Amino acid sequence: MFPRIYLALDNCFASKRWTQPHEWMQIAREAGVFAIEASADNECDPLYNTPETLNDWLKAVESATEQSGVRVVNLYSGHGTYATLGLAHHDVRVRDHIQHHWLEPMIRSAHRLNAGLGFFCHAFAQSVLAEPSRYAAALDDLTRRLGELAQFAQRTGLNSLSVEQMYSPHQIPWTVRGTQDLLQTVYRQQHTPLYITLDTGHQVGQRRHLRPTLEAVQAELASRQQGKPSTGIWLGAHADSINDPDILIQSLDERPYLFAAAEDGDLYHGRRILGSC
């Protein structure tokens, strides 16, 4: 048996232009597409709406589906929340707010529409990346919250909660190993699965963050001393003022989370490994 695959269309193309569900559903129908991913940017973001207007949006989606035959099969976070620290904010009040007043309402909305939910709304600031102890604490807090959301989704009846894989150290998960660790830790803590939205285009970015060799580090420091442009290797923002090669190498050893492996930029290898999780 082969899986049945559907062509779906993200309605972010319609943001600020065709904002009523019956409008973007009609456009999709005319294009021969009957499955929609509804972006929070197109007027269903819980932080921009009241509970009453969000409920009206859900009613409008249900009505438009009856008339057009087009279904919302997935909800997705948009650029609004992606542009913030969100679920990894330095202030716990913001983290709580995003978890309980943004993601949980989105989970309930997705369940009502019999759709899935994918999201990405967190990032670590440079100051967190610079200090291993702060990074570890922030990662633990974020992982716990993702697990709580997976459990909330299961209790609500939503069976497909998926966090998107990214392409740089400040937005986890971004490596194959880190993604495996996240999924396994969430399941171990909550006995509830969390899924991954794999954006294959993001795997290009991992190659920018490979761990440099000693020779590459020495060449970079020589360029600094001679006043020449950077060689372009990734050392982490914390390393800009370190000019001793031994100290710099030690600092990199203390921050393995800043670096990708060669496999992370390999589209086929990454999909094969993550597909086995």
C-alpha positions in Angstrom: 0.0 0.0 0.0 1.2 3.5 -0.9 0.3 6.5 1.2 -2.2 8.9 -0.3 -0.6 12.3 -0.6 -2.6 15.6 -1.0 -1.5 18.9 -2.5 -2.1 21.6 0.1 -1.8 25.4 -0.1 -0.7 27.7 2.7 -3.1 30.7 2.9 -0.3 33.1 3.9 -0.4 34.2 0.2 -3.8 35.8 1.0 -2.7 37.7 4.2 -4.0 41.3 4.2 -5.7 40.8 0.8 -8.2 37.9 0.9 -8.8 37.6 4.6 -12.2 35.9 4.9 -12.2 32.1 4.8 -14.6 31.9 1.9 -12.3 34.1 -0.1 -9.1 32.1 0.2 -11.0 28.9 0.0 -12.5 29.9 -3.3 -9.1 30.8 -4.7 -7.8 27.4 -3.7 -10.8 25.7 -5.2 -10.4 27.5 -8.5 -6.8 26.3 -8.5 -7.9 22.7 -8.0 -6.6 22.6 -4.4 -8.9 21.3 -1.7 -6.5 21.2 1.3 -5.4 24.4 3.1 -2.8 25.2 5.8 -4.1 28.2 7.6 -1.4 30.6 8.8 -2.0 32.5 12.0 -0.9 35.6 10.1 -4.2 35.5 8.1 -6.5 36.8 10.9 -6.6 33.8 13.3 -3.8 34.6 15.7 -5.0 34.2 19.3 -2.9 37.2 20.4 -4.6 39.6 17.9 -8.1 38.2 18.3 -10.5 38.0 21.2 -11.9 34.6 22.0 -15.2 35.7 20.5 -13.7 36.8 17.2 -11.6 33.6 17.0 -14.7 31.6 17.5 -16.4 33.5 14.7 -13.4 32.7 12.5 -13.8 29.0 13.2 -17.5 29.2 12.4 -16.6 31.0 9.1 -14.1 28.3 8.2 -16.7 25.5 8.9 -19.3 27.3 6.8 -16.9 27.9 3.9 -15.8 24.3 3.9 -19.5 23.2 3.6 -19.9 25.5 0.6 -16.6 24.9 -1.2 -15.4 21.4 -0.2 -12.1 22.9 0.7 -10.8 21.8 4.2 -8.3 23.4 6.6 -6.1 20.4 7.3 -3.5 22.2 9.3 -3.0 25.4 11.3 0.4 27.0 11.4 2.1 29.8 13.4 3.1 32.8 11.3 5.7 35.4 11.1 4.3 37.4 14.0 5.3 34.9 16.7 8.4 33.7 14.8 9.9 37.2 15.1 10.0 37.0 18.9 11.8 35.1 21.6 8.3 33.7 22.4 8.4 30.4 24.2 12.1 30.9 25.2 11.7 34.5 26.3 14.0 35.7 29.1 10.9 36.8 31.1 8.9 33.8 32.4 5.7 35.8 32.2 6.1 36.0 28.4 6.9 32.3 28.2 3.7 31.5 30.2 1.7 33.9 28.1 2.8 32.3 24.8 2.2 28.8 26.1 -1.2 29.3 27.7 -2.7 32.1 25.6 -1.3 31.5 22.2 -0.3 27.8 21.7 -3.1 26.3 23.8 -5.9 28.2 22.0 -4.3 27.2 18.7 -4.4 23.6 19.8 -8.0 23.9 20.6 -8.8 25.6 17.3 -6.9 22.8 15.4 -8.8 20.1 17.2 -12.2 21.8 16.4 -11.3 21.8 12.7 -10.0 18.2 12.8 -6.7 19.6 11.6 -3.1 19.4 12.7 -1.0 22.1 14.2 2.6 23.1 13.4 4.5 25.9 14.9 7.7 27.6 15.6 7.7 30.5 18.1 10.9 30.5 20.2 14.5 31.6 20.0 17.5 32.0 22.4 19.1 35.4 22.6 22.9 35.7 22.0 23.5 36.2 25.7 22.0 32.8 26.4 24.1 31.1 23.7 27.2 32.7 25.1 26.9 31.0 28.5 26.6 27.2 28.7 24.9 27.2 32.0 22.2 29.7 30.9 21.8 27.7 27.6 21.3 24.4 29.5 18.7 26.0 31.8 16.8 27.6 28.9 16.9 24.4 26.9 15.5 22.5 29.9 12.7 25.0 30.3 11.8 25.0 26.6 11.8 21.2 26.4 9.6 20.9 29.4 7.1 23.4 27.9 7.1 21.6 24.6 6.3 18.4 26.5 3.5 20.0 28.4 2.0 21.3 25.1 2.3 17.8 23.6 0.4 16.4 26.6 -2.2 19.2 26.4 -2.7 18.4 22.7 -3.3 14.8 23.5 -5.8 15.6 26.3 -7.6 17.9 23.9 -7.8 15.2 21.3 -5.2 16.7 18.8 -3.0 13.9 17.6 -0.6 15.9 15.5 1.4 18.7 17.2 4.6 19.5 15.3 7.5 21.9 15.9 9.4 23.0 12.9 13.1 22.2 12.5 15.3 25.3 11.9 18.8 26.1 10.7 20.8 28.0 13.3 21.9 27.5 17.0 19.5 30.0 18.5 16.5 28.2 17.1 16.3 24.6 18.2 15.8 21.9 17.0 18.2 22.6 14.2 20.5 19.5 14.0 19.7 15.8 13.6 21.1 14.9 16.9 19.4 17.8 18.7 16.1 16.9 17.1 16.4 13.2 18.2 17.3 14.4 21.8 14.3 16.7 21.9 11.8 14.1 20.7 13.2 11.4 23.0 13.3 13.7 26.1 9.7 14.9 25.5 8.4 11.4 25.3 10.4 10.3 28.3 9.1 13.1 30.4 5.5 13.1 29.3 4.9 9.7 27.6 3.5 11.8 24.8 4.8 12.2 21.2 5.9 15.4 19.7 6.4 15.6 16.0 8.7 17.5 13.7 7.9 19.5 10.6 10.9 19.0 8.4 11.7 22.0 6.2 14.3 20.6 3.8 15.3 24.1 2.7 16.6 24.8 6.2 19.2 22.1 5.9 21.2 24.5 3.7 21.9 26.7 6.7 23.6 24.1 8.8 26.6 24.1 6.6 27.3 27.6 7.8 27.8 26.4 11.3 30.2 23.5 11.0 32.8 23.2 13.8 36.0 24.8 12.5 39.3 23.0 12.5 42.3 24.2 14.5 43.9 25.4 11.2 40.8 27.4 10.4 40.8 29.0 13.8 44.4 29.9 13.5 43.8 31.4 10.1 40.9 33.5 11.4 43.0 34.8 14.3 45.9 35.7 11.9 43.5 37.7 9.8 42.3 39.6 12.8 45.8 40.4 13.9 46.7 41.6 10.4 43.5 43.7 10.2 42.2 41.7 7.3 38.6 40.7 6.7 37.2 37.6 8.5 37.7 34.2 6.9 34.0 33.7 7.4 34.1 30.7 9.7 31.5 30.4 12.5 32.9 30.7 16.0 29.9 32.1 17.8 29.3 35.7 18.8 30.9 35.1 22.2 34.3 34.5 20.5 34.7 37.9 18.8 37.1 39.2 21.5 39.1 36.0 22.0 42.5 36.2 20.3 44.4 33.3 22.0 43.9 30.1 19.9 44.0 27.8 23.0 41.4 29.8 24.9 39.3 30.0 21.8 39.4 26.3 21.1 38.5 25.6 24.8 35.5 28.0 24.5 34.3 26.1 21.5 34.7 22.8 23.3 32.5 24.2 26.1 29.7 25.2 23.6 29.1 22.1 21.3 25.5 23.3 20.9 26.8 26.1 18.6 27.9 23.7 15.9 26.3 21.4 13.3 27.7 18.1 11.9 28.2 17.4 8.2 25.2 15.1 8.2 22.9 18.1 9.2 23.4 19.6 5.8 22.7 16.3 4.0 19.1 16.4 3.0 18.7 12.6 2.4 20.7 11.6 5.5 18.7 13.9 7.8 15.4 12.7 6.5 16.4 9.1 6.9 17.6 9.5 10.5 14.6 11.6 11.6 12.2 9.3 9.9 13.3 6.5 12.3 12.7 8.5 15.5 
